[in-house]
Amino acid sequence: MGGRAELETGRYLPCVQAEERFLDIPCHRSRVDLNHLAFHASSRVFVDEITKKLQQRVITILYSDRHPFAGRENHYAVYFEDPDRVKVELVAS
């Protein structure tokens, strides 16, 4: 599974699954590894649009019982896991 997230700056972030030969020891955010990636969104509407796209792809929204304020009050974000179980956060300014 892979994808490319277009960022407002004209840059992009490629997200790809590791090659099968490297999957014998899976990545997990609770181990020593990359734990959390956070990105700023341009608006709450954008966070909502991405949330809908994630749900359409059957990607689990973390902390769904508190979404979109799972971080704290006035912290509007969506949290989800990438294919390697790294937590990704997209938060509105």
N, C-alpha and C positions, 0 to 999 in steps of 0.2 A: 504494500500500500504506500502510496506517495502522494505528494501534492506540492503545490507552490502557493504560498500566501503572498499576495501583492501588498506591499506596504505603501503608505502615502508618499514616502520620500522617493519613490521610484526604485527602491531596493526590493529584494525579495528574499524570502526565507524558504529554502527547500527542506521538505520533511520527507524522508525516505526510510523504509524498513531496512534494517541491517541485512547483509547477505546471510544466507542460511548457514554458511560455514562458521559464522560468528555468534550464532544463536544458542550454543550449548550452555552458556551462562547468561540467562536473560537479564536485561536491564530492569531495574525497579527503583523508583524514587526513594525507597526506604533504605537502600544500600548505598555504599559509597559510589556515587555516580552523579549525573546531572539530576537535580531534584525538581526544578521549577523554572519555567520560562514565563516571563510576563511581558505583555505588549500593551501599549496605549492605543485605544480606539479613538476615532474622531468624534464619536457621539454615542449616546445610549441607543439610538436607533440602529447604529452599526452593530453594536453588541447584540441587540435583538435579532438582527438579520443573520449574523453568524450563528447564534444559538439555534435558529430555525434550520439553517443548513446542516449543522451538526446533528440535530435530531432527525432530519430527513435521511442522513447517512447512518443512522442508528449508532451514533457515537454517544457514549454515556456522559451526561452532564454531572460533574462532581458536585456534591452538596446541593442537590436539586431541591431538597426541602427548604433551603434558605435562599435559593437563586431568585433574583440577581444580586442580593445583598449578602452573600456568603462571607465575604471578607470582613465586613462591618457595615454599620449604618452609613449611608451616603457613599459607599464604595460599590459602584455599579459594575458588575463584572460577570463573565461566564468562565467557569473552570471546567476543564476536561482533560482526559489523558490522551497522549499520542500513542501510536502503535507500540512503543517501547515502555509505556506506562509512566512517562514523564508528565508531570502536571503542567498544563498550559493555562495561562490566565490572560484574558483579554479584558481590559478595564477602560471604561469611558473616563475622559478627562473631567 
